[in-house]
Amino acid sequence: MVIGAGPAGSAAASVLAARGHRVLLLEKDRLPRRKVCGEFLSGRAREGLERLGVLPAVEAIAVPIRGGALHLASGRAIPFPLPAPALGISRFALDSLLARRAAELGVELRCGARVLGVAREGGGFRVRWAGAGGSEPGEASAAVIVGAWGRWDALDRALERRFGRERARYLGWSADYATDGTGTFANDVRLYVFPGGYCGLSPVEGGRAHLAGVISERARRRLAPGWPAVVAHARLANRALDRDLARLGAEEGEALGTGPVYFTRKPPVSDGVILTGDAAGVLDPFSGEGQASALASGLLAGDAAARALGSVSGAGTLAADYAREWRRRFGRRFAWSAAFRRLVLSPRLADAAAGLAGRTLMGLAVRKIAGP
């Protein structure tokens, strides 16, 4: 069983189904749906998308992104290349495409199913869920559970996961804008730093520009209610952002917000449940590796679960084996992500570092956070 039909959950479910296992994929929302996300797929995601058989479909929708620039509040801009072209695609489109592929491979997908509890039962688990929007409540047994429910869920509290005690808490938001029709935002991603946070602007399908950002809870409390106040705060502090947003069309729909967001690695296993995607750790959005890492960790979880289910010993060593491999593949990325976050959000340090070795530093950040 897989809980959560984002990129990580659908990838894990697809791997298990492709290897002949019965898979129930539970998703609390109805697909398609909007999500707070940077909607940026780094070039490293292509390998996973190809393995899942969806790369041509994604490339047919997505906008290629070939480079970018970091704009500091001081006015300094640091351009940076990307190791491989990235893809700008909305979660509205991507999540639906990946979930649909999972269903094609034989996964039973149930949307509108919010999981209420996970309990040990013999050598496996018993899961209960509530129905929403016409969906029926239910419960089922599973030999293995892959948790892909995102950055924060009531299940984290039920499993007594302790990462919520982190001191640095952030809130996230995202919004879409009509482009100006000049091609200004056609093929690059732009990052902007402001007091208490940062945001990024990149193209997505449908001729739109997507703005996504994070702000510390402390900085947010000093502003007026509503996400427009956060955007106004960011624009006032960063002239490049103000200039670029002024050249875009009207905001399309209301901004979405989410919180709390903890930029930290979390235990990749909890009470026998193997965690993947943001449920196992949230990388800083400025890294551009969040979705690619979620996809890769979903494939890792699917592979690990399939091996365990196909072995004589069953799922006995799954938790330990998966945790060890997850830490090897992803653990160091979070330490580097935190280090660069502290640097970027310190105006004096960021400006000094940019003056000394801006492009070199950005290149280092891309390599270290992307991992091997």
LOBA-677482 format. One line per 8 residues: number of its first residue (from 0); for each residue z, x, y of C-alpha. Coordinates in Angstrom, 3 decimals. Example, Ala and Ser with C-alpha at 12.3 -4.5 7.8 and 13.67 -1.06 7.14 Angstrom:
<torzas>
0) 7.800:12.300:-4.500 ~ 7.140:13.670:-1.060
</torzas>
This chain:
<torzas>
0) 0.000:0.000:0.000 ~ -0.805:1.150:3.527 ~ 0.948:-0.239:6.609 ~ -1.187:-0.036:9.749 ~ -4.978:-0.192:10.104 ~ -5.515:2.406:12.807 ~ -7.619:5.521:12.109 ~ -4.909:7.120:9.930
8) -4.138:4.013:7.888 ~ -7.743:3.006:7.286 ~ -8.608:6.581:6.291 ~ -5.744:6.751:3.777 ~ -6.636:3.337:2.346 ~ -10.308:4.281:2.035 ~ -9.512:7.481:0.128 ~ -7.283:5.618:-2.327
16) -9.801:2.842:-2.879 ~ -12.652:5.298:-3.346 ~ -10.651:6.863:-6.174 ~ -10.268:3.560:-7.958 ~ -6.805:2.466:-6.818 ~ -5.905:-1.059:-5.712 ~ -4.904:-0.923:-2.055 ~ -3.339:-3.526:0.210
24) -3.740:-2.656:3.903 ~ -1.402:-4.588:6.219 ~ -2.096:-4.749:9.962 ~ 0.171:-6.620:12.383 ~ -2.608:-7.290:14.918 ~ -5.928:-9.052:14.673 ~ -8.972:-6.782:14.729 ~ -10.738:-5.954:16.943
32) -8.101:-5.349:19.583 ~ -7.489:-3.046:22.544 ~ -4.964:-0.232:22.247 ~ -3.335:2.181:24.683 ~ -5.171:5.357:23.775 ~ -7.247:8.141:25.311 ~ -10.246:6.952:23.252 ~ -11.429:10.537:22.845
40) -12.464:11.896:19.449 ~ -12.648:15.682:19.360 ~ -15.497:17.335:17.500 ~ -13.073:18.133:14.688 ~ -13.105:14.445:13.708 ~ -16.714:14.619:12.540 ~ -15.829:16.099:9.158 ~ -13.414:13.261:8.392
48) -15.803:10.606:9.665 ~ -18.554:12.036:7.497 ~ -16.313:12.021:4.441 ~ -15.527:8.347:5.047 ~ -19.227:7.568:5.405 ~ -18.997:6.303:8.984 ~ -20.220:9.249:11.075 ~ -23.722:7.811:11.725
56) -22.230:4.455:12.740 ~ -19.733:6.123:15.108 ~ -22.359:8.391:16.663 ~ -24.628:5.373:17.225 ~ -21.911:3.799:19.400 ~ -20.045:6.706:20.957 ~ -20.862:8.730:24.074 ~ -21.168:12.512:23.477
64) -18.734:14.571:25.591 ~ -19.578:18.259:26.014 ~ -17.017:19.673:28.444 ~ -14.273:18.917:30.884 ~ -11.970:20.036:33.667 ~ -8.250:19.982:34.404 ~ -7.453:18.993:37.995 ~ -4.051:20.126:39.230
72) -2.181:18.348:42.012 ~ -2.705:21.445:44.195 ~ -6.438:20.760:44.206 ~ -7.316:23.576:41.828 ~ -9.786:22.634:39.090 ~ -10.050:24.486:35.773 ~ -13.262:23.752:33.880 ~ -13.244:24.187:30.118
80) -15.838:23.962:27.340 ~ -15.287:22.091:24.096 ~ -15.697:23.927:20.772 ~ -17.982:21.085:19.640 ~ -19.202:17.907:21.345 ~ -16.541:15.209:21.362 ~ -17.100:11.467:21.103 ~ -16.023:8.778:23.557
88) -15.445:5.529:21.668 ~ -12.977:2.702:22.244 ~ -10.261:1.827:19.763 ~ -11.657:-1.719:19.958 ~ -14.806:-0.421:18.234 ~ -13.439:2.481:16.169 ~ -10.550:0.696:14.466 ~ -12.746:-2.227:13.469
96) -15.422:0.079:12.100 ~ -12.937:2.087:10.005 ~ -11.141:-1.026:8.706 ~ -14.455:-2.603:7.799 ~ -15.408:0.529:5.844 ~ -12.097:0.393:3.985 ~ -12.821:-3.225:3.019 ~ -16.295:-2.218:1.808
104) -14.649:0.299:-0.515 ~ -12.469:-2.428:-2.025 ~ -9.344:-2.360:0.141 ~ -7.650:-5.746:0.616 ~ -7.134:-5.990:4.387 ~ -4.631:-8.511:5.775 ~ -4.451:-8.777:9.551 ~ -1.675:-10.611:11.358
112) 0.846:-9.305:8.809 ~ 3.919:-7.743:10.431 ~ 6.015:-5.869:7.889 ~ 9.670:-6.891:8.064 ~ 11.187:-4.607:5.494 ~ 10.596:-1.958:2.864 ~ 13.065:-1.716:-0.008 ~ 13.280:0.481:-3.073
120) 12.495:-1.334:-6.284 ~ 12.697:0.578:-9.545 ~ 10.401:3.560:-9.179 ~ 8.473:1.953:-6.311 ~ 8.898:-0.355:-3.346 ~ 9.083:-4.014:-2.388 ~ 7.550:-4.959:0.961 ~ 8.006:-8.194:2.921
128) 5.846:-9.304:5.830 ~ 5.661:-12.201:8.252 ~ 2.408:-13.987:9.054 ~ 1.048:-14.486:12.556 ~ -1.938:-16.341:13.953 ~ -2.492:-18.407:10.830 ~ -1.753:-15.617:8.378 ~ 0.578:-16.342:5.488
136) 3.866:-14.465:5.048 ~ 4.272:-12.649:1.778 ~ 5.730:-9.847:-0.254 ~ 4.396:-7.411:-2.802 ~ 5.365:-4.421:-4.894 ~ 3.789:-0.993:-4.508 ~ 4.085:2.300:-6.333 ~ 3.342:4.256:-3.130
144) 3.573:3.355:0.546 ~ 1.701:5.103:3.338 ~ 3.222:4.333:6.738 ~ 0.619:4.379:9.517 ~ 2.198:1.936:11.952 ~ 1.814:4.094:15.050 ~ 4.084:5.811:17.511 ~ 6.944:3.295:17.352
152) 7.761:0.199:15.314 ~ 10.774:-1.828:14.249 ~ 10.312:-0.191:10.836 ~ 11.350:3.115:12.385 ~ 14.662:1.547:13.280 ~ 14.978:-0.067:9.862 ~ 14.438:3.307:8.197 ~ 16.962:4.879:10.605
160) 14.520:7.438:11.895 ~ 16.279:9.562:14.510 ~ 13.460:10.822:16.724 ~ 14.301:8.099:19.273 ~ 17.197:10.245:20.487 ~ 14.789:12.670:22.155 ~ 15.692:13.110:25.805 ~ 12.145:13.102:27.199
168) 10.724:9.590:27.008 ~ 7.337:8.638:28.363 ~ 5.390:5.452:28.953 ~ 1.654:5.193:28.448 ~ -1.073:3.076:29.989 ~ -4.842:2.722:29.844 ~ -7.552:0.816:31.703 ~ -11.334:0.513:31.715
176) -13.664:0.769:34.708 ~ -17.327:0.086:35.239 ~ -19.218:3.319:35.872 ~ -21.051:3.991:39.120 ~ -24.474:4.124:37.497 ~ -25.175:7.685:38.695 ~ -24.291:9.437:35.439 ~ -21.324:11.163:37.104
184) -19.056:10.528:34.133 ~ -21.744:10.650:31.478 ~ -20.726:13.650:29.402 ~ -17.396:15.121:30.474 ~ -13.678:14.431:30.302 ~ -11.442:14.960:33.322 ~ -7.686:15.496:33.250 ~ -5.456:15.003:36.288
192) -1.843:16.072:36.819 ~ 0.545:14.210:39.107 ~ 4.352:14.255:39.582 ~ 5.937:13.035:36.369 ~ 2.781:12.749:34.285 ~ -0.930:13.147:33.813 ~ -3.991:11.074:32.959 ~ -7.531:11.512:31.712
200) -10.859:9.884:32.503 ~ -13.731:9.881:30.015 ~ -16.805:7.808:29.138 ~ -16.848:5.289:26.288 ~ -19.499:2.954:24.949 ~ -20.832:0.095:27.022 ~ -21.272:2.086:30.241 ~ -17.552:2.225:30.923
208) -15.097:4.919:31.968 ~ -11.700:4.879:30.266 ~ -8.556:5.986:32.085 ~ -5.441:6.714:30.026 ~ -2.240:8.391:31.090 ~ 1.446:8.963:30.529 ~ 4.354:9.040:32.946 ~ 7.956:9.992:32.340
216) 10.419:7.143:32.175 ~ 12.396:8.758:34.990 ~ 9.374:8.913:37.325 ~ 8.335:5.366:36.394 ~ 11.702:3.948:37.478 ~ 11.116:5.198:41.031 ~ 7.910:3.169:41.426 ~ 7.186:-0.497:42.023
224) 6.645:-2.726:38.967 ~ 3.204:-2.923:37.378 ~ 0.677:-0.322:36.263 ~ -1.296:-0.484:39.544 ~ 1.716:1.192:41.173 ~ 1.519:4.048:38.663 ~ -2.208:4.531:39.301 ~ -1.606:4.438:43.064
232) 1.117:7.084:42.672 ~ -1.225:9.296:40.653 ~ -4.105:8.871:43.128 ~ -1.902:9.710:46.085 ~ -0.785:12.943:44.417 ~ -4.158:14.065:43.049 ~ -7.163:13.961:45.376 ~ -9.645:14.577:42.580
240) -8.440:11.469:40.750 ~ -8.569:9.420:43.934 ~ -12.128:10.581:44.619 ~ -13.324:9.907:41.087 ~ -11.773:6.451:40.786 ~ -13.182:5.501:44.190 ~ -16.676:6.121:42.806 ~ -16.155:3.751:39.882
248) -16.606:0.008:39.781 ~ -13.870:-2.580:39.465 ~ -11.245:-2.328:36.759 ~ -12.335:-4.370:33.739 ~ -9.476:-6.524:32.514 ~ -5.799:-5.772:32.900 ~ -4.318:-2.357:32.228 ~ -2.382:-2.043:28.976
256) 0.988:-0.328:28.733 ~ 3.192:0.936:25.944 ~ 6.498:2.674:25.446 ~ 8.594:4.445:24.684 ~ 6.425:7.395:23.664 ~ 8.078:10.479:22.176 ~ 5.880:13.572:22.133 ~ 7.400:15.164:19.099
264) 6.851:15.782:15.435 ~ 8.806:13.405:13.234 ~ 9.841:13.628:9.587 ~ 6.580:13.072:7.648 ~ 8.539:11.315:4.884 ~ 11.267:8.701:5.228 ~ 13.081:7.216:2.232 ~ 10.082:7.917:0.031
272) 7.519:6.448:2.445 ~ 4.907:9.032:3.459 ~ 4.043:8.842:7.160 ~ 0.739:9.619:8.777 ~ -0.920:9.461:12.178 ~ 1.392:8.801:15.126 ~ 4.087:7.599:12.734 ~ 4.462:11.247:11.676
280) 4.232:12.679:15.189 ~ 2.552:12.081:18.554 ~ 0.554:14.924:20.077 ~ 0.197:15.073:23.857 ~ -2.910:13.148:24.911 ~ -4.122:16.056:27.065 ~ -4.783:17.987:23.849 ~ -7.611:15.618:22.960
288) -6.608:16.028:19.311 ~ -4.522:12.904:18.782 ~ -7.142:10.746:17.072 ~ -8.759:13.595:15.148 ~ -5.347:14.675:13.846 ~ -4.492:11.073:12.926 ~ -7.719:10.816:10.954 ~ -7.095:14.159:9.228
296) -3.501:13.269:8.360 ~ -4.654:9.903:6.975 ~ -7.079:11.694:4.673 ~ -4.290:14.078:3.663 ~ -1.973:11.155:2.856 ~ -4.684:9.403:0.858 ~ -5.425:12.540:-1.145 ~ -1.739:13.208:-1.824
304) -1.069:9.611:-2.900 ~ -4.162:9.539:-5.132 ~ -3.106:12.759:-6.868 ~ 0.396:11.420:-7.439 ~ -0.832:8.108:-8.829 ~ -3.200:9.913:-11.155 ~ -0.654:12.375:-12.506 ~ 1.576:12.042:-15.543
312) 4.725:12.304:-13.434 ~ 3.501:9.595:-11.057 ~ 4.884:9.592:-7.515 ~ 7.933:11.677:-8.403 ~ 7.005:14.746:-6.328 ~ 4.751:12.991:-3.803 ~ 7.219:13.010:-0.916 ~ 8.065:16.708:-1.193
320) 4.466:17.774:-1.771 ~ 3.125:15.731:1.124 ~ 5.852:16.837:3.551 ~ 5.199:20.484:2.762 ~ 1.441:20.155:3.228 ~ 1.782:18.054:6.391 ~ 4.038:20.657:8.005 ~ 1.651:23.431:7.042
328) -1.347:21.623:8.512 ~ 0.155:20.018:11.623 ~ 3.638:21.378:12.345 ~ 2.760:24.189:14.757 ~ 0.492:21.984:16.831 ~ 3.499:20.110:18.199 ~ 5.273:23.264:19.337 ~ 2.173:24.426:21.220
336) 1.634:20.943:22.627 ~ 5.183:20.855:24.022 ~ 4.807:24.339:25.528 ~ 1.622:23.453:27.381 ~ 3.093:20.122:28.525 ~ 5.986:21.935:30.181 ~ 3.547:24.309:31.844 ~ 1.161:21.622:33.096
344) 3.924:19.387:34.453 ~ 5.506:22.222:36.430 ~ 3.416:22.388:39.641 ~ 4.313:25.967:40.572 ~ 3.920:27.368:37.068 ~ 0.673:25.484:36.469 ~ -0.882:26.669:39.721 ~ 0.202:30.269:39.156
352) -1.074:30.267:35.584 ~ -4.356:28.707:36.684 ~ -4.840:31.389:39.295 ~ -4.201:34.203:36.842 ~ -5.965:32.998:33.713 ~ -7.013:29.365:34.026 ~ -10.011:29.239:31.699 ~ -8.441:31.633:29.209
360) -5.285:29.526:29.122 ~ -7.216:26.302:28.568 ~ -9.161:27.929:25.762 ~ -5.915:29.046:24.156 ~ -4.493:25.531:24.430 ~ -7.547:24.017:22.747 ~ -7.410:26.514:19.855 ~ -3.670:26.359:19.251
368) -3.236:22.581:19.419 ~ -6.348:21.931:17.352 ~ -4.911:24.120:14.601 ~ -6.725:25.769:11.706
</torzas>
